[in-house]
Every structure is written in structure tokens, then in C-alpha cells.
């Protein structure tokens, strides 16, 4: 019924009747209001489609910019718009003049977009949520604190690294032969601070803690609560004084006092 009325509406206007006269005839049979709702719904769908297209286009341009600014092949990105001004969402891809990275690549990254709005060049800042992945070594098995890393203990895997500031080890070659300083579960990446070359003191060892002040040196026996290599700080405990200390390893089984905890 509605489709026939739409066809009749087009025929009446084509034969010279005014739009208002045609509308009145449709209204008299109770169709025009339905036709108007049909057209409004179609316009809303078209508008949503246009907004989806511009959001997808901006996201694609942002990805291109991220890959251009980062090390090739090292990172993978995905973006989700977090905030876009209303006038920009109404634009078409042809109206976008330029998009460039405005801030460092973070969890929430700012881009600058230049576009045409009412035939005038506009520049706005937008914010996109950026998920960053990197292919790095992760534990292939449970690796215990104090274990020496062997070939096959790690495997490469793409993982999300939104807060990586160079703290994660990026190459398995950097790990072979080093000692793990904390237990890792399968699939867990390793930080540079989690490995050491050669442990001079292991947790539970008896350590000679040296106090030096104004040329006076005092030495007491304490228990290491952490493992560590040369020049690394570890926590120590004295059963005699019942106090905890922080010391820096100066040799096998020897540490210098830094502070009393």
C-alpha cells in the first residue's frame, strides 16, 4: 500500500500537481504521515552511514600516520575514536585535507585534523584510543626465581604493551645464560630488571654487611632476602638485631650498607 502511494506521489508531481496538493491527497487516505516517517528514517540511516564512513576513514588515516612514525615491523596498532567534534563527523572523506600525529604515541593519542567545513578550512584536535602490540619474548614455561635461562625457555608472541617504556626485553638473545630474578608464568614477558648476568648472592645466603662511617668499619652477618649481581641493591635481614637493611652487592657474599629499613 505504501509503495503504491509513493509511486502515485511521484506520478502526481510529475504531471504538474504541486507537492502540497499531492501531499493532501496522500494525507486524505492516511498514507502521507507514514511516507514522511519512512523518508525521515531513510535520512537517519544515510546520516549514520556517512558518520561511520568518516570515522573509518579517519581511523585508517591515523593508522597510516602511526606506522609511518614508528619503527617498521616492530609494532602493531589498532585505534578507536575517543572524541571527535560534531562538525567533523558530518564531513565526508573528500573534505579531509590532512591528518597528523600531534603528541607522542600513548594509550590516548592526540591527532590534528584539517578539513573543509562550509567551504572554510578548519583545524581541530581529536583523541584516539591506541592499542599497541609488540612481538617480544614471553616465557614458554614456568621459570622459577634463580633459574638460568636456556634456549627454548622463551618464545616470540605479539602482546599488548601500552605502557612499555623500553622496560621489556625485546630479543631472546639478550636472555640466554642470564638468571631470572623473579618467577615468570607461561606467556609473561620479562623486564630488564628481572634478569641478571651472574648472581653473586642468592636469597637465603649468609652475607657480610659492611657499615662504613668516618673511617670506622663495622661488619655483621645477615641473611639475603633477595638475589642479586654485582652493584645491585638487595634487601637483607639480621636475626641478631631483628632489623632489615638495604645494601649494594660489592662482591661474592658481601654487601655495603645503604640504609636501615
FIMI-83344 format. One record per residue (C-alpha): x, z, y; chain; residue in three letters; residue number from 1. Coordinates in steps of 0.2 Angstrom, whole numbers, plus 5000, padded with zeros to 4 digits. Each point is the difference from the previous one (the first is absolute). Layout:
BEGIN
+------+------+------+---+-----+-----+
|   c1 |   c3 |   c2 | c |   r |   k |
+------+------+------+---+-----+-----+
|    X |    Z |    Y | A | ALA | NUM |
...
+------+------+------+---+-----+-----+
REM end
This chain:
BEGIN
+------+------+------+---+-----+-----+
|   c1 |   c3 |   c2 | c |   r |   k |
+------+------+------+---+-----+-----+
| 5000 | 5000 | 5000 | A | UNK |   1 |
| 5014 | 5005 | 5012 | A | UNK |   2 |
| 5010 | 4985 | 4996 | A | UNK |   3 |
| 4985 | 4988 | 5003 | A | UNK |   4 |
| 4997 | 5009 | 5017 | A | UNK |   5 |
| 5018 | 4997 | 5005 | A | UNK |   6 |
| 4999 | 4982 | 4996 | A | UNK |   7 |
| 4984 | 4998 | 5010 | A | UNK |   8 |
| 5008 | 5010 | 5014 | A | UNK |   9 |
| 5014 | 4987 | 5001 | A | UNK |  10 |
| 4988 | 4985 | 4998 | A | UNK |  11 |
| 4989 | 5007 | 5015 | A | UNK |  12 |
| 5015 | 5002 | 5011 | A | UNK |  13 |
| 5006 | 4983 | 4995 | A | UNK |  14 |
| 4983 | 4992 | 5005 | A | UNK |  15 |
| 5002 | 5007 | 5018 | A | UNK |  16 |
| 4990 | 5016 | 4999 | A | UNK |  17 |
| 5009 | 5014 | 5009 | A | UNK |  18 |
| 5008 | 5014 | 4990 | A | UNK |  19 |
| 4988 | 5012 | 5007 | A | UNK |  20 |
| 4985 | 4990 | 4994 | A | UNK |  21 |
| 5007 | 4998 | 4983 | A | UNK |  22 |
| 5004 | 5019 | 5000 | A | UNK |  23 |
| 4982 | 5004 | 5004 | A | UNK |  24 |
| 4993 | 4989 | 4986 | A | UNK |  25 |
| 5012 | 5009 | 4988 | A | UNK |  26 |
| 4995 | 5017 | 5007 | A | UNK |  27 |
| 4982 | 4996 | 4997 | A | UNK |  28 |
| 5003 | 4998 | 4981 | A | UNK |  29 |
| 5011 | 5016 | 5000 | A | UNK |  30 |
| 5016 | 4990 | 4996 | A | UNK |  31 |
| 5010 | 5001 | 5017 | A | UNK |  32 |
| 5005 | 5018 | 4999 | A | UNK |  33 |
| 5006 | 4997 | 4982 | A | UNK |  34 |
| 5010 | 4985 | 5006 | A | UNK |  35 |
| 5007 | 5010 | 5014 | A | UNK |  36 |
| 5006 | 5014 | 4989 | A | UNK |  37 |
| 5008 | 4986 | 4988 | A | UNK |  38 |
| 5010 | 4992 | 5014 | A | UNK |  39 |
| 5006 | 5017 | 5007 | A | UNK |  40 |
| 5005 | 5005 | 4982 | A | UNK |  41 |
| 5010 | 4983 | 4999 | A | UNK |  42 |
| 5008 | 5003 | 5016 | A | UNK |  43 |
| 5006 | 5018 | 4995 | A | UNK |  44 |
| 5007 | 4993 | 4984 | A | UNK |  45 |
| 5009 | 4986 | 5009 | A | UNK |  46 |
| 5007 | 5013 | 5012 | A | UNK |  47 |
| 5006 | 5011 | 4986 | A | UNK |  48 |
| 5008 | 4985 | 4992 | A | UNK |  49 |
| 5009 | 4996 | 5016 | A | UNK |  50 |
| 5006 | 5018 | 5002 | A | UNK |  51 |
| 5007 | 5000 | 4982 | A | UNK |  52 |
| 5009 | 4984 | 5003 | A | UNK |  53 |
| 5009 | 5006 | 5015 | A | UNK |  54 |
| 5004 | 5017 | 4992 | A | UNK |  55 |
| 5008 | 4990 | 4985 | A | UNK |  56 |
| 5009 | 4988 | 5012 | A | UNK |  57 |
| 5007 | 5015 | 5010 | A | UNK |  58 |
| 5005 | 5009 | 4984 | A | UNK |  59 |
| 5009 | 4984 | 4993 | A | UNK |  60 |
| 5009 | 4998 | 5017 | A | UNK |  61 |
| 5006 | 5018 | 4999 | A | UNK |  62 |
| 5006 | 4998 | 4983 | A | UNK |  63 |
| 5011 | 4985 | 5005 | A | UNK |  64 |
| 5007 | 5010 | 5014 | A | UNK |  65 |
| 5004 | 5015 | 4989 | A | UNK |  66 |
| 5009 | 4989 | 4987 | A | UNK |  67 |
| 5010 | 4991 | 5014 | A | UNK |  68 |
| 5006 | 5017 | 5007 | A | UNK |  69 |
| 5005 | 5008 | 4984 | A | UNK |  70 |
| 5013 | 4996 | 4987 | A | UNK |  71 |
| 4995 | 4986 | 4989 | A | UNK |  72 |
| 4994 | 5004 | 4983 | A | UNK |  73 |
| 5003 | 5019 | 5002 | A | UNK |  74 |
| 4983 | 5005 | 5005 | A | UNK |  75 |
| 4982 | 4996 | 4997 | A | UNK |  76 |
| 4986 | 5003 | 5012 | A | UNK |  77 |
| 4981 | 5001 | 5001 | A | UNK |  78 |
| 4990 | 5003 | 5016 | A | UNK |  79 |
| 4983 | 5007 | 5005 | A | UNK |  80 |
| 4994 | 4999 | 5018 | A | UNK |  81 |
| 4998 | 5018 | 5007 | A | UNK |  82 |
| 4994 | 4996 | 5018 | A | UNK |  83 |
| 4996 | 4983 | 5008 | A | UNK |  84 |
| 4991 | 4998 | 5017 | A | UNK |  85 |
| 4983 | 4993 | 4999 | A | UNK |  86 |
| 5004 | 4984 | 5011 | A | UNK |  87 |
| 5014 | 4996 | 4987 | A | UNK |  88 |
| 4988 | 5001 | 4985 | A | UNK |  89 |
| 4989 | 4987 | 5009 | A | UNK |  90 |
| 5014 | 4988 | 5002 | A | UNK |  91 |
| 5004 | 4985 | 4988 | A | UNK |  92 |
| 5016 | 4997 | 4992 | A | UNK |  93 |
| 5003 | 4985 | 5012 | A | UNK |  94 |
| 5000 | 5012 | 5014 | A | UNK |  95 |
| 5014 | 5011 | 4994 | A | UNK |  96 |
| 5016 | 4995 | 5010 | A | UNK |  97 |
| 5013 | 5012 | 4993 | A | UNK |  98 |
| 5002 | 5015 | 4990 | A | UNK |  99 |
| 5016 | 5011 | 4999 | A | UNK | 100 |
| 5006 | 5016 | 4994 | A | UNK | 101 |
| 5000 | 5013 | 5014 | A | UNK | 102 |
| 5007 | 5016 | 4991 | A | UNK | 103 |
| 5010 | 5004 | 4985 | A | UNK | 104 |
| 4993 | 4998 | 4983 | A | UNK | 105 |
| 4990 | 5016 | 4996 | A | UNK | 106 |
| 4985 | 5005 | 4991 | A | UNK | 107 |
| 4990 | 4996 | 5015 | A | UNK | 108 |
| 5009 | 4985 | 5009 | A | UNK | 109 |
| 4996 | 4993 | 5017 | A | UNK | 110 |
| 4999 | 4981 | 5004 | A | UNK | 111 |
| 4997 | 4991 | 5016 | A | UNK | 112 |
| 4987 | 4986 | 5000 | A | UNK | 113 |
| 4998 | 4986 | 5013 | A | UNK | 114 |
| 4984 | 4991 | 4999 | A | UNK | 115 |
| 4988 | 4990 | 5011 | A | UNK | 116 |
| 4984 | 5009 | 5006 | A | UNK | 117 |
| 4988 | 4991 | 5011 | A | UNK | 118 |
| 5014 | 4987 | 5003 | A | UNK | 119 |
| 5012 | 5013 | 5006 | A | UNK | 120 |
| 5015 | 5007 | 4992 | A | UNK | 121 |
| 4998 | 5018 | 4994 | A | UNK | 122 |
| 5014 | 5011 | 4992 | A | UNK | 123 |
| 4995 | 5015 | 4990 | A | UNK | 124 |
| 5008 | 5012 | 4988 | A | UNK | 125 |
| 4993 | 5002 | 4982 | A | UNK | 126 |
| 5004 | 5013 | 4987 | A | UNK | 127 |
| 5001 | 4995 | 4981 | A | UNK | 128 |
| 5002 | 5012 | 4985 | A | UNK | 129 |
| 5016 | 4993 | 4991 | A | UNK | 130 |
| 5003 | 5004 | 4982 | A | UNK | 131 |
| 5018 | 4997 | 4996 | A | UNK | 132 |
| 5007 | 4998 | 4982 | A | UNK | 133 |
| 5018 | 4998 | 4994 | A | UNK | 134 |
| 5008 | 4996 | 4984 | A | UNK | 135 |
| 5011 | 5015 | 4996 | A | UNK | 136 |
| 5006 | 5009 | 4985 | A | UNK | 137 |
| 4988 | 5013 | 4992 | A | UNK | 138 |
| 5003 | 5012 | 4985 | A | UNK | 139 |
| 4996 | 4991 | 4984 | A | UNK | 140 |
| 5000 | 5017 | 4991 | A | UNK | 141 |
| 4999 | 5019 | 5004 | A | UNK | 142 |
| 5018 | 5003 | 5007 | A | UNK | 143 |
| 5004 | 5019 | 5001 | A | UNK | 144 |
| 5010 | 5009 | 5014 | A | UNK | 145 |
| 5019 | 4998 | 4995 | A | UNK | 146 |
| 4998 | 4985 | 4990 | A | UNK | 147 |
| 5013 | 4986 | 5002 | A | UNK | 148 |
| 4992 | 4983 | 5004 | A | UNK | 149 |
| 5002 | 4987 | 4987 | A | UNK | 150 |
| 4996 | 4981 | 4999 | A | UNK | 151 |
| 4981 | 4999 | 4996 | A | UNK | 152 |
| 4995 | 5016 | 5008 | A | UNK | 153 |
| 4992 | 4991 | 5014 | A | UNK | 154 |
| 4990 | 4984 | 5002 | A | UNK | 155 |
| 4995 | 4989 | 5015 | A | UNK | 156 |
| 4982 | 5002 | 5006 | A | UNK | 157 |
| 4991 | 4995 | 5016 | A | UNK | 158 |
| 4993 | 5017 | 5008 | A | UNK | 159 |
| 4993 | 5005 | 5016 | A | UNK | 160 |
| 5013 | 5007 | 5012 | A | UNK | 161 |
| 4991 | 5003 | 5016 | A | UNK | 162 |
| 5011 | 5013 | 5006 | A | UNK | 163 |
| 5017 | 4994 | 4993 | A | UNK | 164 |
| 5014 | 5002 | 5013 | A | UNK | 165 |
| 5014 | 4995 | 4989 | A | UNK | 166 |
| 4998 | 5016 | 4990 | A | UNK | 167 |
| 4996 | 4991 | 4983 | A | UNK | 168 |
| 5014 | 4992 | 4990 | A | UNK | 169 |
| 4997 | 4981 | 5000 | A | UNK | 170 |
| 5012 | 4995 | 4986 | A | UNK | 171 |
| 5002 | 5006 | 4982 | A | UNK | 172 |
| 5019 | 4997 | 5001 | A | UNK | 173 |
| 5001 | 5014 | 5012 | A | UNK | 174 |
| 4993 | 5012 | 4987 | A | UNK | 175 |
| 5010 | 4997 | 4984 | A | UNK | 176 |
| 5012 | 5014 | 4996 | A | UNK | 177 |
| 4993 | 5012 | 5013 | A | UNK | 178 |
| 4991 | 5016 | 4997 | A | UNK | 179 |
| 4982 | 5004 | 5004 | A | UNK | 180 |
| 4997 | 5015 | 5010 | A | UNK | 181 |
| 4982 | 5002 | 4997 | A | UNK | 182 |
| 4988 | 4995 | 4986 | A | UNK | 183 |
| 4992 | 4983 | 5001 | A | UNK | 184 |
| 4984 | 4995 | 4991 | A | UNK | 185 |
| 4998 | 4982 | 4994 | A | UNK | 186 |
| 4995 | 4988 | 5014 | A | UNK | 187 |
| 5008 | 5011 | 5014 | A | UNK | 188 |
| 5013 | 4993 | 5012 | A | UNK | 189 |
| 5016 | 5009 | 5004 | A | UNK | 190 |
| 5006 | 5006 | 5017 | A | UNK | 191 |
| 5019 | 4999 | 5004 | A | UNK | 192 |
| 4999 | 5019 | 5002 | A | UNK | 193 |
| 4994 | 5001 | 4982 | A | UNK | 194 |
| 5017 | 4994 | 4993 | A | UNK | 195 |
| 5018 | 5006 | 5000 | A | UNK | 196 |
| 5016 | 4992 | 4994 | A | UNK | 197 |
| 5008 | 5014 | 4991 | A | UNK | 198 |
| 4993 | 5018 | 4999 | A | UNK | 199 |
| 5012 | 5013 | 5003 | A | UNK | 200 |
| 4988 | 5014 | 4998 | A | UNK | 201 |
| 4984 | 5000 | 4990 | A | UNK | 202 |
| 4985 | 5012 | 5002 | A | UNK | 203 |
| 5003 | 5016 | 4990 | A | UNK | 204 |
| 5019 | 4999 | 5002 | A | UNK | 205 |
| 5010 | 5015 | 5006 | A | UNK | 206 |
| 5007 | 4996 | 5017 | A | UNK | 207 |
| 5013 | 5008 | 5011 | A | UNK | 208 |
| 4992 | 5001 | 5018 | A | UNK | 209 |
| 5013 | 5002 | 5013 | A | UNK | 210 |
| 4997 | 5008 | 5017 | A | UNK | 211 |
| 5012 | 4997 | 5014 | A | UNK | 212 |
| 5000 | 5008 | 5017 | A | UNK | 213 |
| 5014 | 5003 | 5013 | A | UNK | 214 |
| 5013 | 4997 | 4986 | A | UNK | 215 |
| 4992 | 5012 | 4988 | A | UNK | 216 |
| 4994 | 4993 | 4984 | A | UNK | 217 |
| 4988 | 5008 | 4988 | A | UNK | 218 |
| 4995 | 4993 | 4983 | A | UNK | 219 |
| 4986 | 5005 | 4989 | A | UNK | 220 |
| 4992 | 4993 | 4983 | A | UNK | 221 |
| 4983 | 4992 | 5002 | A | UNK | 222 |
| 4989 | 4989 | 4989 | A | UNK | 223 |
| 4996 | 4982 | 5005 | A | UNK | 224 |
| 4982 | 4996 | 5002 | A | UNK | 225 |
| 5003 | 4982 | 5003 | A | UNK | 226 |
| 5012 | 4986 | 4994 | A | UNK | 227 |
| 5011 | 4991 | 5012 | A | UNK | 228 |
| 5016 | 4990 | 5003 | A | UNK | 229 |
| 5014 | 5001 | 5012 | A | UNK | 230 |
| 4995 | 5005 | 5018 | A | UNK | 231 |
| 4981 | 5002 | 4995 | A | UNK | 232 |
| 4990 | 5015 | 5005 | A | UNK | 233 |
| 4993 | 5011 | 4986 | A | UNK | 234 |
| 4990 | 5016 | 4999 | A | UNK | 235 |
| 5008 | 5015 | 4991 | A | UNK | 236 |
| 4995 | 5017 | 4995 | A | UNK | 237 |
| 5009 | 5017 | 4998 | A | UNK | 238 |
| 4994 | 5012 | 4987 | A | UNK | 239 |
| 5011 | 5013 | 5008 | A | UNK | 240 |
| 4994 | 4999 | 5018 | A | UNK | 241 |
| 4983 | 4993 | 4995 | A | UNK | 242 |
| 5001 | 4987 | 5014 | A | UNK | 243 |
| 4999 | 4981 | 5001 | A | UNK | 244 |
| 5013 | 4990 | 5008 | A | UNK | 245 |
| 5003 | 4982 | 5006 | A | UNK | 246 |
| 5017 | 4993 | 4996 | A | UNK | 247 |
| 5010 | 4983 | 5000 | A | UNK | 248 |
| 5009 | 4995 | 4985 | A | UNK | 249 |
| 5019 | 5000 | 5003 | A | UNK | 250 |
| 5006 | 4998 | 4982 | A | UNK | 251 |
| 4996 | 5002 | 4982 | A | UNK | 252 |
| 4990 | 5017 | 4999 | A | UNK | 253 |
| 5004 | 5004 | 5018 | A | UNK | 254 |
| 4989 | 5000 | 5016 | A | UNK | 255 |
| 5002 | 5006 | 5018 | A | UNK | 256 |
| 4987 | 5011 | 5008 | A | UNK | 257 |
| 4989 | 4991 | 5013 | A | UNK | 258 |
| 4986 | 5013 | 5002 | A | UNK | 259 |
| 4991 | 5014 | 4992 | A | UNK | 260 |
| 4982 | 4996 | 4997 | A | UNK | 261 |
+------+------+------+---+-----+-----+
REM end
